[in-house]
Amino acid sequence: MEKLLLIFMLGWSAVQAPPVGWLGITVQELTPQMAARLGVRSGDGVVVMSVQFDSPAKRGGLQEGDVITAINGRKVPDIQTLRKEVSKTTPDTPLQVTIIRERKERVLEIRVGAPPKEAA
């Protein structure tokens, strides 16, 4: 019986997907027009279009209009890079998120969350 239970537990852990990170934001590629208006170079990040209420991003200080340029020192030139960096981060892990806000670079520490059950 113990062997059966152990096999079941090992099998169960093998089929469960690893937890993925979530910030609770909607982003858009940085167009040349947006870059000029926000005071950044085109291709240097992604623009935060919305921040969900009570999300990790909101608690970490991220705001609409911020341009995310790096995560943990790694450049974020596009949405796919941002998505990959965040999703491979285990929930409850802090990320150093470099942003440009009001033409000034800032670094925020955002503790990654898990996606809400309805979004998973």
C-alpha positions as a Python dict, from the first residue, in 0.01 Angstrom:
ca = {
    (1, 'M'): (0, 0, 0),
    (2, 'E'): (285, 239, 82),
    (3, 'K'): (442, 181, -261),
    (4, 'L'): (110, 251, -432),
    (5, 'L'): (67, 575, -237),
    (6, 'L'): (423, 684, -320),
    (7, 'I'): (371, 609, -691),
    (8, 'F'): (44, 803, -685),
    (9, 'M'): (207, 1102, -515),
    (10, 'L'): (498, 1103, -760),
    (11, 'G'): (260, 1072, -1053),
    (12, 'W'): (40, 1354, -922),
    (13, 'S'): (335, 1590, -882),
    (14, 'A'): (457, 1505, -1231),
    (15, 'V'): (130, 1605, -1400),
    (16, 'Q'): (73, 1928, -1209),
    (17, 'A'): (197, 2232, -1398),
    (18, 'P'): (455, 2440, -1215),
    (19, 'P'): (319, 2765, -1074),
    (20, 'V'): (353, 3063, -1305),
    (21, 'G'): (402, 3427, -1215),
    (22, 'W'): (143, 3699, -1275),
    (23, 'L'): (153, 4079, -1239),
    (24, 'G'): (-201, 4182, -1332),
    (25, 'I'): (-125, 4426, -1613),
    (26, 'T'): (-219, 4483, -1975),
    (27, 'V'): (65, 4604, -2195),
    (28, 'Q'): (117, 4726, -2551),
    (29, 'E'): (420, 4741, -2776),
    (30, 'L'): (592, 5080, -2769),
    (31, 'T'): (521, 5255, -3098),
    (32, 'P'): (749, 5533, -3228),
    (33, 'Q'): (472, 5787, -3160),
    (34, 'M'): (426, 5669, -2801),
    (35, 'A'): (803, 5661, -2749),
    (36, 'A'): (835, 6023, -2861),
    (37, 'R'): (548, 6132, -2636),
    (38, 'L'): (684, 5941, -2335),
    (39, 'G'): (1046, 6044, -2387),
    (40, 'V'): (1195, 5700, -2456),
    (41, 'R'): (1353, 5534, -2758),
    (42, 'S'): (1129, 5316, -2969),
    (43, 'G'): (1187, 4947, -2900),
    (44, 'D'): (1315, 5008, -2547),
    (45, 'G'): (1023, 4857, -2361),
    (46, 'V'): (650, 4798, -2338),
    (47, 'V'): (381, 5041, -2222),
    (48, 'V'): (152, 4957, -1931),
    (49, 'M'): (-203, 5021, -2054),
    (50, 'S'): (-390, 4908, -1740),
    (51, 'V'): (-320, 4775, -1392),
    (52, 'Q'): (-574, 4548, -1225),
    (53, 'F'): (-708, 4651, -887),
    (54, 'D'): (-534, 4474, -596),
    (55, 'S'): (-286, 4301, -829),
    (56, 'P'): (85, 4249, -757),
    (57, 'A'): (163, 4530, -1004),
    (58, 'K'): (-73, 4772, -826),
    (59, 'R'): (72, 4685, -485),
    (60, 'G'): (424, 4729, -627),
    (61, 'G'): (349, 5080, -755),
    (62, 'L'): (318, 5019, -1131),
    (63, 'Q'): (91, 5272, -1307),
    (64, 'E'): (-77, 5315, -1642),
    (65, 'G'): (161, 5487, -1884),
    (66, 'D'): (476, 5342, -1726),
    (67, 'V'): (722, 5196, -1975),
    (68, 'I'): (875, 4869, -1853),
    (69, 'T'): (1232, 4856, -1986),
    (70, 'A'): (1389, 4574, -1781),
    (71, 'I'): (1318, 4297, -1533),
    (72, 'N'): (1598, 4197, -1295),
    (73, 'G'): (1840, 4386, -1520),
    (74, 'R'): (1734, 4205, -1841),
    (75, 'K'): (1604, 4430, -2118),
    (76, 'V'): (1238, 4396, -2213),
    (77, 'P'): (1214, 4497, -2581),
    (78, 'D'): (873, 4338, -2643),
    (79, 'I'): (565, 4180, -2489),
    (80, 'Q'): (688, 3823, -2543),
    (81, 'T'): (1003, 3888, -2341),
    (82, 'L'): (802, 4043, -2058),
    (83, 'R'): (553, 3755, -2057),
    (84, 'K'): (835, 3497, -2053),
    (85, 'E'): (1025, 3666, -1769),
    (86, 'V'): (717, 3703, -1549),
    (87, 'S'): (561, 3363, -1620),
    (88, 'K'): (883, 3174, -1539),
    (89, 'T'): (897, 3346, -1198),
    (90, 'T'): (754, 3153, -905),
    (91, 'P'): (472, 3336, -724),
    (92, 'D'): (580, 3532, -414),
    (93, 'T'): (921, 3605, -567),
    (94, 'P'): (1025, 3972, -590),
    (95, 'L'): (1121, 4118, -928),
    (96, 'Q'): (1321, 4436, -987),
    (97, 'V'): (1116, 4613, -1256),
    (98, 'T'): (1287, 4906, -1427),
    (99, 'I'): (1041, 5161, -1564),
    (100, 'I'): (1036, 5503, -1716),
    (101, 'R'): (775, 5735, -1568),
    (102, 'E'): (756, 6106, -1645),
    (103, 'R'): (1083, 6077, -1841),
    (104, 'K'): (1270, 5943, -1534),
    (105, 'E'): (1400, 5591, -1479),
    (106, 'R'): (1285, 5419, -1161),
    (107, 'V'): (1317, 5070, -1019),
    (108, 'L'): (1020, 4909, -847),
    (109, 'E'): (1020, 4588, -649),
    (110, 'I'): (712, 4388, -736),
    (111, 'R'): (634, 4059, -563),
    (112, 'V'): (494, 3828, -831),
    (113, 'G'): (156, 3671, -767),
    (114, 'A'): (-29, 3369, -899),
    (115, 'P'): (-297, 3417, -1163),
    (116, 'P'): (-651, 3439, -1025),
    (117, 'K'): (-837, 3108, -1050),
    (118, 'E'): (-1080, 3246, -1310),
    (119, 'A'): (-784, 3360, -1528),
    (120, 'A'): (-590, 3034, -1501),
}
